[in-house]
């Protein structure tokens, strides 16, 4: 199953037979105090820096989030999307928990966007899905609901089934436009979280063949050597069938992990992409 997202001049295909899709996470003010202050002052220059760094790292899609307290998020998100589209041709993942911001972002966007996100919460589904359908976007669907995020993979899989029934069955959004986020959780807080994550990915692949994703950096939260843990997680998730991730495209270790998984899973035949992206270490 292929999920396509596009800008006016570039289309990215997410699929089990495609190279792993890197969705750059950096254009997000969460945890970035200086960036938040800049955005509140109307200064979006850091967005352009983030774009350049993520393209250099290997991003295929750029996640754009403008969730800043005490700021006009709809206006900021629309402006950031226009700025990113002027700067580069990568498709965008429009990321907000505010429905009005998603509406403004989709109105500003040129192409077929990926929207981040909906859960099984009825109010959220009823607010977001009409926008997704109106604009012909693809949608990231999270496997949780009003009760929170379950640990056991069987419960997450049940949420996936509910999402398919509602998003595809009720709202008639094509299955290929659904990307399921099986929710990476901090391994330091729940030792079995990664195991249940991988099992959920495998079950979704077998039952529905849907494309999958997650916020990969969550898995290492609170742990040392986070890039190494994230890289390990990403390679194992790709092996379980995950087809994309919202991740740090600036992390060479993480990017190499997913590119290496493409080689091992036969998605990069003869390692042509791996060889093309290889850069020997710089001499001291």
Residue pairs with C-beta under 8 A, 6 or more apart in sequence:
1 15
1 16
1 175
1 176
1 209
1 210
1 211
2 13
2 14
2 15
2 18
2 176
3 13
3 14
3 15
3 114
3 138
3 176
3 177
3 178
3 179
3 211
4 11
4 12
4 13
4 14
4 112
4 138
4 176
5 11
5 12
5 14
5 61
5 91
5 92
5 93
5 111
5 112
5 113
5 114
5 138
6 12
6 91
6 111
6 112
7 85
7 89
7 90
7 91
7 92
7 110
7 111
8 85
8 89
8 110
8 111
9 89
10 89
10 90
10 91
11 91
12 21
12 60
12 61
12 90
12 91
14 21
14 179
14 211
14 243
14 244
15 211
15 243
16 205
16 209
16 211
16 241
16 243
17 267
18 243
18 267
19 259
19 262
19 267
19 268
19 273
20 234
20 238
20 242
20 243
20 244
20 245
20 258
20 259
20 261
20 262
20 267
21 60
21 61
21 213
21 243
21 244
21 245
22 57
22 58
22 59
22 60
22 61
22 244
22 245
22 247
22 249
22 255
22 258
23 59
23 60
23 61
23 62
23 63
23 93
23 114
23 213
23 244
23 245
23 246
23 247
24 50
24 54
24 57
24 59
24 61
24 62
24 63
24 246
24 247
24 248
24 249
25 63
25 215
25 217
25 246
25 247
25 248
25 249
26 50
26 53
26 54
26 63
26 248
26 249
26 250
27 47
27 50
27 51
27 54
27 62
27 63
27 64
27 65
27 80
27 84
28 63
28 64
28 65
28 67
28 95
29 35
29 36
29 39
29 65
29 66
29 67
29 68
30 65
30 67
35 46
36 68
36 69
38 44
38 45
38 46
39 66
39 68
39 71
39 76
40 68
40 70
40 71
44 76
44 79
44 80
44 83
47 64
47 80
47 83
47 84
48 83
48 87
51 62
51 84
51 87
51 88
53 249
53 250
54 62
54 249
54 250
55 88
55 90
56 250
57 248
57 249
57 250
57 251
57 252
57 255
58 249
58 255
58 259
58 277
59 90
59 249
60 90
60 91
61 90
61 91
61 92
61 93
61 114
61 244
62 84
62 88
62 90
62 91
62 92
62 93
63 92
63 93
63 95
63 116
63 246
64 77
64 80
64 81
64 84
64 92
64 93
64 94
64 95
64 105
65 77
65 95
65 96
65 116
66 73
66 76
66 77
66 80
66 96
66 101
67 73
67 95
67 96
67 97
67 98
67 101
68 76
73 96
73 98
73 100
73 101
74 98
74 100
74 101
74 103
74 104
74 105
75 104
76 101
77 94
77 96
77 101
77 102
77 104
77 105
77 108
78 104
78 105
78 107
78 108
79 108
81 92
81 94
81 105
81 108
81 109
82 108
84 90
84 92
85 92
85 109
85 110
91 111
91 112
91 113
91 114
92 109
92 111
92 113
92 114
93 113
93 114
93 115
93 116
93 140
93 246
94 102
94 105
94 106
94 109
94 113
94 114
94 115
94 116
94 137
95 116
95 117
96 102
96 105
96 116
99 127
99 128
99 131
102 115
102 128
102 131
103 131
105 113
106 113
106 115
106 131
106 134
106 135
106 137
109 135
112 136
112 137
112 138
113 135
113 137
113 138
114 137
114 138
114 139
114 140
114 179
115 128
115 131
115 132
115 137
115 138
115 139
115 140
116 140
116 246
117 139
117 140
117 141
117 142
117 181
118 124
118 125
118 128
118 129
118 139
118 140
118 141
118 142
118 163
118 167
119 125
119 141
119 142
119 144
119 145
120 142
120 143
120 144
120 145
120 146
120 159
120 162
120 163
120 166
121 145
121 146
125 166
125 167
128 139
129 139
129 166
129 167
129 171
129 173
130 171
131 137
132 138
132 139
132 171
132 173
132 177
133 171
133 172
133 173
137 177
138 176
138 177
138 178
138 179
139 167
139 173
139 177
139 178
139 179
140 179
140 180
140 181
140 213
141 160
141 163
141 167
141 178
141 179
141 180
141 181
142 181
142 183
143 149
143 150
143 156
143 157
143 159
143 160
143 163
143 180
143 181
143 182
143 183
143 200
144 150
144 156
144 159
144 183
145 159
145 162
149 183
149 185
150 156
150 159
151 185
151 190
151 192
151 193
151 196
152 196
153 195
153 196
153 197
153 199
153 200
153 203
156 182
156 183
156 196
156 200
157 200
157 203
157 204
157 207
160 180
160 182
160 200
160 203
160 204
160 207
160 208
160 210
161 207
163 178
163 180
164 175
164 178
164 208
164 210
167 173
167 178
168 174
168 175
168 178
175 208
175 210
176 211
178 210
178 211
179 210
179 211
179 212
179 213
179 244
180 204
180 210
180 211
180 212
180 213
181 212
181 213
181 214
181 215
182 197
182 200
182 201
182 204
182 212
182 214
182 242
183 197
183 214
183 218
184 193
184 194
184 197
184 214
184 215
184 216
184 218
184 219
184 233
185 193
185 197
185 218
185 219
186 193
186 218
186 219
186 220
186 221
186 222
186 223
187 193
187 194
187 219
187 220
187 223
187 229
187 233
188 220
188 221
188 222
188 223
189 221
189 222
193 219
194 219
194 233
194 236
197 214
197 219
197 237
198 236
198 237
198 240
199 240
201 212
201 237
201 240
201 241
201 242
202 240
202 241
204 210
204 212
204 241
205 212
205 240
205 241
211 243
211 244
212 241
212 242
212 243
212 244
213 242
213 243
213 244
213 245
213 246
214 237
214 242
214 245
214 246
215 245
215 246
215 247
216 230
216 233
216 234
216 237
216 245
216 246
216 247
216 248
216 254
217 226
217 230
217 247
217 248
219 229
219 230
219 233
220 226
220 227
220 229
220 230
220 233
223 229
227 248
227 251
227 253
227 254
228 253
230 247
230 248
230 251
230 253
230 254
230 257
231 251
231 253
231 254
231 256
231 257
232 257
234 245
234 247
234 254
234 257
234 258
234 261
235 257
235 258
235 260
235 261
237 245
238 258
238 261
238 262
238 265
239 261
239 264
239 265
245 258
247 254
247 258
248 254
249 255
259 268
259 273
259 274
259 277
260 274
261 267
262 268
262 273
262 274
263 271
263 273
263 274
268 274
